[in-house]
Amino acid sequence: MSAKQPEPTLLNPLQTARALAAEFALTAAERDERGGTPKAERDAIRHSGLLALSIPTQFGGMGASWGETLNIVREFARVDSSIAHVFGFQHLMLATVRLFSSPDQWQPWFEQTARKNWFWGNALNPLDTRTVVKKYDGWREFSGKKSFCSGASDSEMLIASAVDESAGGKLLIAAIPTARTGITLHGDWNNMGQRQTDSGSATFERVRVEESELLLDPGPLSTPFACLRPLIAQLHFAHIFLGIAEGALEEARQYTLKEGRPWFKSNARHVSEDPYILRHYGDFWVGLEGVRLLAERACNQLDEAWHKGPTLSSDERGQLALSIAAAKVAATRTGLDLCNRLFEVTGARATHASLRFDRYWRNLRTQTLHDPVDYKVHELGDWALNRTVPAPSFYS
């Protein structure tokens, strides 16, 4: 079923996203089972103009703040966390070129993205060092394999990395066209969750990378401002987790009210009056309220840090890292608990395969394993006890 394509000139970005989400919701369970690339849904996002959401208006974009951008990620995640994932990565990849490259690189890329509705995919994965670099006069060559290439399929541009063994294993990152000769996307993503993120592997066979495509000025994680990139990624994940949990709660609520019935030992006339059911929903609500407040605070701080640009200090960056870590840990714990316990408020019939209520837990469990939450808790503990802020890395 093709996704409806709302007219972007008639709606503001959030209204556009909600209209798209309503259409995506109609086929979300079916597409979760099928896996693969959600081509119609990706094209609907292209048509909507939302791929340029975070691009400043002077380069043809909508000029949205990070708070506005991540709230739309969350809006999509309530109904389809795979689409939320790749949509959020679109803006993470744009942030990557903005933070790691010079204006004469990122500005034309922004303008072309806004004008041509380019989708950006990910082939960065700094922990996968199988892709290596050879240096030639005026250009480089990437060869090897990459895993977890989310959103690479059906994209126009890729953020790709390779290891320069001649420079002591230095990581080089480039922005290159997805269709470039030598790049093969294998379409081999078949995991239990996030099944339409196309997070499979890619092979680079002597792929030519021009010097002008390398993100060297100022380069990866080179300044406190450049070190915002991993924090944007972490807050993006927190919004996916929150959106999944909110979507699961709403689906459970509708099912409880329409299909639920009191246990035979209950004194309640209707399931909506059952004290145990109400207790679960109360727990869910308290947990989500806490995550929402933490996410909002982190978004506000991220927007403040973003506007400071190169004047951002290491301490300011560190304080933001703590806020985002707290939001992500809370979103992980609350989301997994809610997506597991939703069956306690919906009952045995809610496990019918056709409903696919399990997709909320599967999607959340899959995505929360992106990097161990234990290490986020460790960072927060080191701050709480020793007043040590997290050291910048691609995951903190």
Number of C-alpha atoms within 10 A of each C-alpha: 9 13 21 17 18 18 12 15 10 9 14 10 20 15 14 21 22 15 16 21 24 15 20 24 16 13 15 21 18 13 18 21 15 13 19 18 21 23 14 15 20 20 17 19 23 18 15 22 21 26 25 29 23 23 24 17 14 11 18 16 20 19 16 17 20 23 18 17 22 27 22 26 28 28 26 29 27 25 27 29 31 29 27 28 24 24 27 25 23 26 25 22 22 23 20 26 29 21 27 26 25 16 13 9 18 21 18 12 19 23 19 15 22 25 14 14 19 20 29 30 30 27 29 23 17 18 9 15 18 15 20 22 25 16 12 11 6 9 14 18 18 26 20 18 20 25 20 19 25 24 27 28 27 19 17 18 23 25 25 23 26 29 23 19 12 11 9 8 13 13 18 20 24 25 28 20 17 24 14 15 12 14 20 16 20 15 16 13 22 16 14 14 23 27 25 27 26 27 28 21 19 22 20 22 16 17 18 20 20 15 14 16 19 23 24 17 14 15 20 21 17 14 19 20 23 25 26 28 25 19 26 25 21 22 24 29 27 30 30 36 32 29 29 30 30 24 22 23 24 13 16 25 18 12 15 21 14 12 13 20 18 16 12 7 6 14 12 14 10 13 22 18 13 16 13 15 16 14 12 15 19 12 13 21 16 12 19 22 11 14 26 19 12 20 28 17 16 27 26 15 20 24 14 16 20 18 12 12 14 13 12 19 14 16 12 15 24 21 16 24 30 22 20 29 27 22 27 29 22 23 30 24 15 23 31 21 16 26 26 16 17 25 17 15 24 24 16 10 11 21 13 10 9 10 12 15 21 19 23 29 22 19 25 25 19 14 20 22 10 12 12 11 17 10 14 21 16 12 21 22 14 14 15 12 8 9 11 13 21 21 13 21 14 16 16 23
